[in-house]
Amino acid sequence: MHRLGGVGIAAFDRQKLSTQSYAQLSNQLSKTQVDNLQAQLTLFRESLLRFASTHREDIRKDPNFRHAFQQMCSNIGVDPLAGPRKGGWWAEALDLGDWQYELGVQIVDVCISTRERNGGLIEMNELVRILTKLRGLGAGAITEEDVIRSIKTLKPLGAGYEVIEMDGGKKMIRSVVKQLDQDQTVVLAVAQAHGGKVDEQMLVREKGWTEARAQTALQNMLFRDGLCWLDEQGGGDTVLYWVPSAMEWDP
């Protein structure tokens, strides 16, 4: 019994020594890996900064180049358009933090100036068209992607700015603190399919609604939310509703 016990203790000591050796080796490997990773990240950061600085004007003014650059950064988990507090050296290198906030201010300006007309809901293509005209040719073209990124920077304002994707892929920008209910979303989709106009019978015929449901949805959009106009003369015996955010506007 005594001999067996001695062997057991010796084996335990050997195992303890092996465990300590593995732990030391693991610590050494971890430190080496961390050092190598930090060196690689530093080199990568410097290379990316050189590229960004060299092509800064192309990134700011050429939407195709900017999209490709954003995609490249997205693939490696970097946000090139983060604001100064989030992006730090990105904002310093590219001036894109300020550019993004500037575009955000212009989006607010357009949304507020058109709110009386559209009730705080504007179609993406219409917003991009107005922004492009407002900024002028010298500022370079902007894209839907630019608008979506800028709207994300407006969220802390709590003003309700949000991109809404409709059936069929069309995008709308909401600039008021209120949610579209399901029926309003359907009305907007029908209006878009008919050049901005909708009436009760369209909803009954195309969506299988009851007349009461169609009337309630349209009345709420008209009187409660201000999202449409009433046209009592344009449809003969039928009362038409025009949804400005779904209408085609001349350039």
C-alpha positions as CSV (number, residue, x, y, z in Angstrom):
1,M,0.0,0.0,0.0
2,H,2.8,2.4,0.9
3,R,4.6,1.7,-2.4
4,L,1.5,2.3,-4.5
5,G,0.9,5.5,-2.6
6,G,4.4,6.8,-3.4
7,V,3.9,6.1,-7.1
8,G,0.6,8.0,-7.1
9,I,2.2,11.1,-5.4
10,A,5.1,11.1,-7.9
11,A,2.7,10.9,-10.8
12,F,0.7,13.8,-9.4
13,D,3.8,15.9,-9.0
14,R,4.9,15.2,-12.6
15,Q,1.4,16.1,-13.8
16,K,1.5,19.3,-11.9
17,L,4.9,20.2,-13.4
18,S,3.6,19.4,-16.9
19,T,0.5,21.6,-16.3
20,Q,2.7,24.5,-15.2
21,S,5.0,24.1,-18.2
22,Y,2.0,24.1,-20.6
23,A,0.6,27.2,-18.9
24,Q,4.0,29.0,-19.3
25,L,4.2,28.0,-22.9
26,S,0.6,29.0,-23.5
27,N,1.3,32.5,-22.0
28,Q,4.4,32.9,-24.2
29,L,2.5,31.9,-27.3
30,S,-0.4,34.2,-26.5
31,K,2.0,37.2,-25.9
32,T,3.8,36.5,-29.2
33,Q,0.5,36.2,-31.1
34,V,-0.8,39.4,-29.5
35,D,2.4,41.2,-30.4
36,N,2.2,40.0,-34.0
37,L,-1.4,40.9,-34.3
38,Q,-0.8,44.4,-33.0
39,A,2.1,44.8,-35.5
40,Q,-0.1,43.6,-38.3
41,L,-2.9,46.0,-37.3
42,T,-0.5,48.9,-37.1
43,L,0.8,48.2,-40.6
44,F,-2.7,47.7,-41.9
45,R,-3.9,50.9,-40.4
46,E,-1.0,52.9,-41.9
47,S,-1.7,51.3,-45.4
48,L,-5.4,52.0,-45.2
49,L,-4.7,55.6,-44.1
50,R,-2.4,56.2,-47.0
51,F,-4.9,54.8,-49.4
52,A,-7.7,56.9,-47.9
53,S,-5.6,60.1,-47.9
54,T,-4.5,59.5,-51.5
55,H,-8.1,59.0,-52.7
56,R,-9.9,61.3,-50.3
57,E,-11.5,63.5,-53.0
58,D,-12.5,60.5,-55.0
59,I,-14.2,59.0,-52.0
60,R,-16.0,62.2,-51.2
61,K,-17.2,63.1,-54.7
62,D,-17.4,59.8,-56.7
63,P,-20.4,57.7,-55.5
64,N,-19.1,54.5,-57.2
65,F,-15.7,54.9,-55.8
66,R,-17.2,55.6,-52.3
67,H,-19.4,52.6,-52.5
68,A,-16.5,50.3,-53.4
69,F,-14.4,51.8,-50.6
70,Q,-17.3,51.3,-48.1
71,Q,-17.8,47.7,-49.2
72,M,-14.1,47.0,-48.8
73,C,-14.1,48.5,-45.3
74,S,-17.4,46.7,-44.4
75,N,-15.8,43.3,-45.4
76,I,-13.0,43.9,-42.8
77,G,-15.3,45.2,-40.1
78,V,-14.4,48.9,-40.3
79,D,-16.8,51.8,-40.5
80,P,-15.1,54.5,-42.6
81,L,-18.0,57.0,-42.1
82,A,-18.3,56.8,-38.4
83,G,-18.5,60.2,-36.6
84,P,-15.6,61.8,-34.8
85,R,-16.4,60.1,-31.5
86,K,-16.8,56.7,-33.1
87,G,-14.3,56.8,-35.9
88,G,-11.5,59.0,-34.5
89,W,-8.7,58.7,-37.0
90,W,-11.1,57.9,-39.8
91,A,-12.9,61.2,-39.4
92,E,-9.5,63.0,-39.2
93,A,-8.1,61.3,-42.3
94,L,-11.1,61.6,-44.6
95,D,-13.2,64.4,-43.2
96,L,-16.1,62.1,-43.9
97,G,-17.5,62.4,-40.4
98,D,-18.2,66.1,-41.1
99,W,-19.3,65.2,-44.6
100,Q,-21.8,62.7,-43.2
101,Y,-23.2,65.1,-40.7
102,E,-23.5,67.9,-43.3
103,L,-25.5,65.6,-45.5
104,G,-27.7,64.7,-42.5
105,V,-28.4,68.4,-41.9
106,Q,-29.4,68.8,-45.6
107,I,-31.7,65.7,-45.2
108,V,-33.4,67.4,-42.3
109,D,-33.8,70.6,-44.2
110,V,-35.4,68.9,-47.2
111,C,-37.7,66.7,-45.0
112,I,-38.9,69.7,-43.0
113,S,-39.4,71.9,-46.0
114,T,-41.5,69.3,-47.8
115,R,-43.4,68.1,-44.7
116,E,-46.4,70.3,-45.3
117,R,-46.8,68.8,-48.7
118,N,-46.2,65.1,-47.9
119,G,-47.0,64.8,-44.2
120,G,-43.5,63.8,-43.2
121,L,-43.1,60.9,-45.6
122,I,-40.9,61.3,-48.7
123,E,-39.9,58.7,-51.4
124,M,-36.1,58.0,-51.5
125,N,-35.6,58.9,-55.2
126,E,-37.4,62.2,-54.6
127,L,-35.2,63.0,-51.6
128,V,-32.0,62.1,-53.5
129,R,-33.1,64.3,-56.4
130,I,-33.8,67.3,-54.2
131,L,-30.5,66.8,-52.3
132,T,-28.5,66.6,-55.5
133,K,-30.1,69.8,-56.7
134,L,-29.5,71.5,-53.3
135,R,-25.9,70.5,-53.1
136,G,-25.0,71.4,-56.7
137,L,-22.7,69.7,-59.2
138,G,-19.5,70.7,-57.4
139,A,-20.4,68.7,-54.3
140,G,-20.5,65.4,-56.2
141,A,-23.4,62.9,-56.6
142,I,-24.9,61.1,-53.6
143,T,-26.6,57.7,-53.4
144,E,-29.3,55.9,-51.4
145,E,-26.5,54.3,-49.4
146,D,-25.2,57.8,-48.5
147,V,-28.7,58.9,-47.4
148,I,-29.2,55.7,-45.3
149,R,-25.9,56.2,-43.5
150,S,-26.6,59.8,-42.8
151,I,-30.1,59.0,-41.4
152,K,-28.5,56.6,-39.0
153,T,-26.5,59.6,-37.6
154,L,-29.8,61.4,-37.0
155,K,-31.2,58.7,-34.6
156,P,-29.8,60.4,-31.4
157,L,-32.0,63.4,-32.2
158,G,-35.1,61.3,-31.5
159,A,-37.0,63.0,-34.3
160,G,-38.3,59.8,-35.9
161,Y,-36.1,59.8,-39.0
162,E,-36.3,56.3,-40.4
163,V,-36.0,54.5,-43.8
164,I,-39.0,52.3,-44.5
165,E,-38.9,49.7,-47.3
166,M,-42.2,49.2,-49.1
167,D,-43.5,46.2,-51.1
168,G,-41.7,46.1,-54.4
169,G,-38.4,47.4,-52.9
170,K,-39.2,51.1,-52.9
171,K,-37.9,53.1,-49.9
172,M,-39.6,55.9,-48.1
173,I,-38.1,58.2,-45.4
174,R,-40.2,59.1,-42.4
175,S,-39.3,62.3,-40.7
176,V,-42.0,62.4,-38.0
177,V,-42.3,60.6,-34.7
178,K,-45.1,58.3,-35.6
179,Q,-45.3,54.7,-36.9
180,L,-47.1,53.7,-40.0
181,D,-49.7,51.1,-39.3
182,Q,-50.1,48.1,-41.5
183,D,-53.1,49.5,-43.4
184,Q,-51.3,52.7,-44.2
185,T,-48.4,50.7,-45.6
186,V,-50.8,48.9,-47.9
187,V,-52.5,52.2,-49.0
188,L,-49.0,53.6,-49.8
189,A,-48.2,50.6,-51.9
190,V,-51.4,50.8,-53.9
191,A,-51.0,54.6,-54.4
192,Q,-47.5,54.0,-55.7
193,A,-48.8,51.5,-58.2
194,H,-51.3,54.1,-59.5
195,G,-49.1,57.2,-59.8
196,G,-50.0,58.5,-56.3
197,K,-53.8,58.2,-56.3
198,V,-56.0,55.8,-54.4
199,D,-59.6,55.4,-53.6
200,E,-61.8,53.0,-51.6
201,Q,-62.7,50.8,-54.5
202,M,-59.0,50.2,-55.4
203,L,-58.4,48.9,-51.9
204,V,-61.6,46.8,-52.0
205,R,-60.8,45.4,-55.4
206,E,-57.1,44.8,-55.1
207,K,-56.7,44.0,-51.5
208,G,-60.0,42.4,-50.6
209,W,-60.8,45.0,-47.9
210,T,-64.3,45.9,-46.8
211,E,-65.5,49.4,-47.7
212,A,-65.5,50.3,-44.0
213,R,-61.9,49.3,-43.6
214,A,-60.8,51.2,-46.7
215,Q,-62.7,54.3,-45.7
216,T,-61.2,54.3,-42.2
217,A,-57.6,53.9,-43.4
218,L,-58.0,56.7,-45.9
219,Q,-59.7,59.0,-43.4
220,N,-57.0,58.4,-40.9
221,M,-54.3,59.2,-43.4
222,L,-56.2,62.4,-44.4
223,F,-57.3,63.9,-41.1
224,R,-55.2,62.3,-38.4
225,D,-51.8,62.0,-40.1
226,G,-51.9,64.5,-43.0
227,L,-50.4,62.0,-45.4
228,C,-52.7,62.5,-48.3
229,W,-54.9,65.1,-50.1
230,L,-58.6,64.8,-50.9
231,D,-59.8,65.2,-54.5
232,E,-63.6,65.3,-54.7
233,Q,-63.7,66.3,-58.3
234,G,-61.0,64.2,-60.0
235,G,-62.7,60.8,-60.0
236,G,-66.3,61.4,-61.2
237,D,-68.5,59.8,-58.6
238,T,-65.5,58.4,-56.7
239,V,-63.6,60.4,-54.1
240,L,-59.9,60.2,-54.9
241,Y,-57.1,60.5,-52.4
242,W,-53.6,61.7,-53.6
243,V,-50.6,60.6,-51.6
244,P,-47.8,63.2,-52.2
245,S,-45.0,60.8,-51.1
246,A,-46.1,58.3,-53.8
247,M,-46.5,60.8,-56.6
248,E,-44.0,61.5,-59.4
249,W,-42.7,65.0,-59.2
250,D,-41.1,66.9,-62.1
251,P,-37.4,67.6,-61.7
